[in-house]
Amino acid sequence: MKRITDIKWHSFSNSPDEVKKLSQSEKDRIIEYLNGGFVYLAGDSSLNDPVSGDLFEKTSAWMSDDDEEYEWSNAEIYMFEKYDMKLRDDFVRKVLS
């Protein structure tokens, strides 16, 4: 499976090269797609926002799409939703097509 981003969420610094702004409707469609993924691995793990330091999740989860082409974590969903963390162009095209 391919990752949805080349950025390591835990070292994300909110720099311009790590962010890609999409329209709100595009972002909403991608978030809906990500949240609808198949959870194939989950466990207890405290996840802290690397920018603010705040705890944002007490469970770590890994998901994939139905055809198992891409995989992502709940932390990557959070970083995309909160900071517009840049996702791979091929993944964005797939979801928005």
C-alpha beads as a LAMMPS data file, in Angstrom:
LAMMPS data file: protein, C-alpha beads

97 atoms
96 bonds

1 atom types
1 bond types

-500.0 500.0 xlo xhi
-500.0 500.0 ylo yhi
-500.0 500.0 zlo zhi

Masses

1 110.0

Atoms # bond

1 1 1 0.000 0.000 0.000
2 1 1 1.028 3.584 -0.609
3 1 1 0.984 6.246 2.079
4 1 1 -1.296 9.261 1.580
5 1 1 1.514 11.676 2.440
6 1 1 5.288 11.805 2.288
7 1 1 5.371 13.883 5.479
8 1 1 5.949 12.257 8.852
9 1 1 3.090 13.657 10.938
10 1 1 5.043 13.484 14.229
11 1 1 7.740 15.832 12.854
12 1 1 5.300 18.172 11.063
13 1 1 6.286 21.804 11.594
14 1 1 3.567 23.625 9.617
15 1 1 6.145 24.996 7.177
16 1 1 4.919 26.166 3.734
17 1 1 6.333 23.099 1.968
18 1 1 4.292 20.813 4.267
19 1 1 0.946 22.512 3.648
20 1 1 -1.379 22.498 0.644
21 1 1 -4.594 24.492 0.729
22 1 1 -7.615 22.955 -0.954
23 1 1 -11.105 24.372 -1.293
24 1 1 -13.334 23.626 1.696
25 1 1 -15.515 21.308 -0.397
26 1 1 -12.446 19.356 -1.592
27 1 1 -11.142 19.120 1.957
28 1 1 -14.536 17.948 3.235
29 1 1 -14.684 15.211 0.573
30 1 1 -11.197 13.993 1.471
31 1 1 -11.946 13.984 5.217
32 1 1 -15.127 12.002 4.586
33 1 1 -13.130 9.487 2.504
34 1 1 -10.425 9.165 5.155
35 1 1 -12.909 8.725 7.992
36 1 1 -14.636 6.003 6.003
37 1 1 -11.506 3.897 5.738
38 1 1 -11.223 0.311 6.904
39 1 1 -9.427 0.109 10.280
40 1 1 -6.954 -2.759 10.155
41 1 1 -4.850 -1.942 13.220
42 1 1 -5.577 -0.045 16.448
43 1 1 -4.069 0.241 19.880
44 1 1 -3.627 2.440 22.934
45 1 1 -1.164 5.211 22.241
46 1 1 -1.063 8.850 23.297
47 1 1 -0.744 11.072 20.247
48 1 1 0.413 14.645 20.715
49 1 1 0.086 17.481 18.232
50 1 1 3.675 18.258 17.121
51 1 1 2.861 21.948 16.646
52 1 1 0.905 22.716 19.848
53 1 1 2.064 19.813 22.025
54 1 1 -1.542 19.071 23.006
55 1 1 -2.809 15.508 23.348
56 1 1 -5.291 14.883 20.541
57 1 1 -5.890 11.139 20.654
58 1 1 -5.538 8.239 23.061
59 1 1 -5.848 5.537 20.416
60 1 1 -3.667 5.022 17.378
61 1 1 -5.406 3.564 14.328
62 1 1 -4.296 2.607 10.823
63 1 1 -6.781 2.531 7.964
64 1 1 -6.886 1.753 4.277
65 1 1 -9.265 2.280 1.403
66 1 1 -11.413 -0.569 0.111
67 1 1 -9.016 -1.541 -2.675
68 1 1 -6.027 -1.330 -0.277
69 1 1 -4.169 1.076 -2.555
70 1 1 -3.508 3.656 0.190
71 1 1 -3.094 3.595 3.957
72 1 1 -3.181 6.302 6.608
73 1 1 -3.381 6.864 10.333
74 1 1 -5.867 8.759 12.457
75 1 1 -2.980 11.135 13.243
76 1 1 -2.650 11.977 9.549
77 1 1 -6.388 12.696 9.361
78 1 1 -6.014 15.051 12.325
79 1 1 -3.013 16.833 10.786
80 1 1 -4.777 17.245 7.438
81 1 1 -7.967 18.479 9.069
82 1 1 -6.265 20.924 11.454
83 1 1 -3.211 22.113 9.488
84 1 1 -3.894 21.204 5.825
85 1 1 -0.938 18.816 5.870
86 1 1 0.016 18.139 2.264
87 1 1 -1.240 14.842 0.858
88 1 1 0.145 13.026 -2.165
89 1 1 -1.215 14.432 -5.423
90 1 1 -2.116 10.970 -6.740
91 1 1 -4.197 10.268 -3.622
92 1 1 -5.998 13.623 -3.866
93 1 1 -6.779 12.994 -7.552
94 1 1 -8.171 9.544 -6.731
95 1 1 -10.495 10.849 -4.025
96 1 1 -11.689 13.892 -5.963
97 1 1 -12.204 12.145 -9.301

Bonds

1 1 1 2
2 1 2 3
3 1 3 4
4 1 4 5
5 1 5 6
6 1 6 7
7 1 7 8
8 1 8 9
9 1 9 10
10 1 10 11
11 1 11 12
12 1 12 13
13 1 13 14
14 1 14 15
15 1 15 16
16 1 16 17
17 1 17 18
18 1 18 19
19 1 19 20
20 1 20 21
21 1 21 22
22 1 22 23
23 1 23 24
24 1 24 25
25 1 25 26
26 1 26 27
27 1 27 28
28 1 28 29
29 1 29 30
30 1 30 31
31 1 31 32
32 1 32 33
33 1 33 34
34 1 34 35
35 1 35 36
36 1 36 37
37 1 37 38
38 1 38 39
39 1 39 40
40 1 40 41
41 1 41 42
42 1 42 43
43 1 43 44
44 1 44 45
45 1 45 46
46 1 46 47
47 1 47 48
48 1 48 49
49 1 49 50
50 1 50 51
51 1 51 52
52 1 52 53
53 1 53 54
54 1 54 55
55 1 55 56
56 1 56 57
57 1 57 58
58 1 58 59
59 1 59 60
60 1 60 61
61 1 61 62
62 1 62 63
63 1 63 64
64 1 64 65
65 1 65 66
66 1 66 67
67 1 67 68
68 1 68 69
69 1 69 70
70 1 70 71
71 1 71 72
72 1 72 73
73 1 73 74
74 1 74 75
75 1 75 76
76 1 76 77
77 1 77 78
78 1 78 79
79 1 79 80
80 1 80 81
81 1 81 82
82 1 82 83
83 1 83 84
84 1 84 85
85 1 85 86
86 1 86 87
87 1 87 88
88 1 88 89
89 1 89 90
90 1 90 91
91 1 91 92
92 1 92 93
93 1 93 94
94 1 94 95
95 1 95 96
96 1 96 97
